[in-house]
Amino acid sequence: MEFPQPDNYTDWKEWARKVTLLLRQIKDVDHVEGPPRPAPIVVGSAGAPPFQNSWFVVNLFYPVMFQKIDGIVYLYGGAKRNPMTTTVIFTLPAGYIPQTLLTRVVGAGGTIQIGLDGKVTWVSGAAVCYFYGICYPAGEAIPRR
């Protein structure tokens, strides 16, 4: 299915009609193939990893969550810290740990690291960390000695 390009039409109404027909076809197609995707895991909820070191959710509309889809881990939401708090925000469980140490910019110039032990650690920046846009391939947990 190819999307009609407006440059190929001299009459914009014809182009709009083709686009409308195409969008109706797309709407009628079942887009979900394969097994259902797992729901995100909300940090601090029952059965999920807890916040550590006095970190807490920014607000209930943006809870800190993580999800693995086709081997890629996605982090969402925002966490806030007490001004005197540093270090570990929460720890990811096995299966969600990155293949290598990750350092990512979060929020307004803050920095976090996600370690090979699964610890999501605040490194620098503001008291609020927004995790939107953080994704990486899941690796295997390194056995603890």
N, C-alpha and C positions, 0 to 999 in steps of 0.2 A: 504494500500500500504506500503510494508516494504522495506526499503532501503537495497540493497545487501551489506553484510559485506565482506570485502576482505579476511578475514580468512576462509570463507566458500568455497573459490575457489582456486584450484591449478593452474589454468591458468588465469593469469591477464587479458588476452585479453577477455576471457569470462566474467569476472567481469566488465570490461570496457564497453562491449557491453550491459550488463544488466543495468548498470548505465545510459548509453546513452538512452536506451529505456524508462527507468523510467523518466528521465528528460524530454523527449519529451512528455510523458503522462502528467506530471505536467504542462508543458508549455501550453498544450491545454486545461487545466481546467480553468474555470472562477473562480478566487479566491475571487471575491467580492460578498459577500452575504449580504442581508439586505439593509437597506437604505444607501445612500451615506454618507460618513463621512464629517463632516463640515470642511471647510477650516480653517487653522490657522488664528488667529486674530493677526495682526501686530501692536504692540504698536507704537503709534505716527501717525498711518495712519488715514484717514478720518473715523469717526464713532467708532474708537477704543480708549481705554484709552491713554492719553498723557503721555509722560515722565514728571517727576516732578523734581524740585530742580536741574536744569541744567544737568541732566543725558541725554545722547544721545546714538544713536546706534554706535557700534564699527565700522562697515562698512556695506555697503549696501548688501553684500553677506551673512551676518549673522544677519539679523534684529531680534529683540526680538519679539517672538511670543508665543502665548499660544493656546492650543487646547484641547478640551474635547472629548475623545473617550471612549464610554461605561462606563461613569461615572468616568474615570480617567483623570486628568488634566496633560498635558505635557507642559513644558516650554522649549524654544529653544532660541538660539542666544546669543548675547553679548551686554552689555551696558558699557559705559565708563562715568566716572564722572570728573568734574572739580576738581582739587586737594583740593579745599576748600569746596566741596560739601559733605554733609553727608545725612543720613536718607532715606526718601522714594524715590524709583526709579520710581514706577508706582503703580496704584491701580487696582486690579482685579475686574471685575464686579461680581454681584451676580450670583451664579451658578458655579463659578470657584474658590470659596473660600474654603480653606481646613477645615476639621472637627476639627482640633486642631492646635495650634500654631506650625509652622514648622521652624526648624533651619537647614540650609543646607550649606555645603561647596561648594563654586563656584570658578572656575578659579584656580589660584595657591595659594590656602590656604585661600581665602577670605571667608566670612560668610555672609549669608543673612537670614532674617526671613520673613515668610509669615504669617501675622496675621489673626485673625478671622474677621477683618474688611476689608480684602482683600489687605492691604498695603504690598507691597514687599519692604522690608527695608534693606539697606546695614548696616551691623554691624561692620565688620572689614575686613582688607586685602587690596589688591592692588586696583588700580583705575579702573580696568576692571573686570566685572563680566560676566562669561560665564554660561549660564543656562542649558547647555546640561546635560541630565541625571536626571533632576528634574521632578519627577512625584508623584502624590498623589491622593487619592480618593477625589472627590469633596464633599463638605458638603453644608449645608444650610447657607445662610447669616444670621447673628445675627441682628435683627432689632435695628436700632439706636434710642436712646432716646433723 
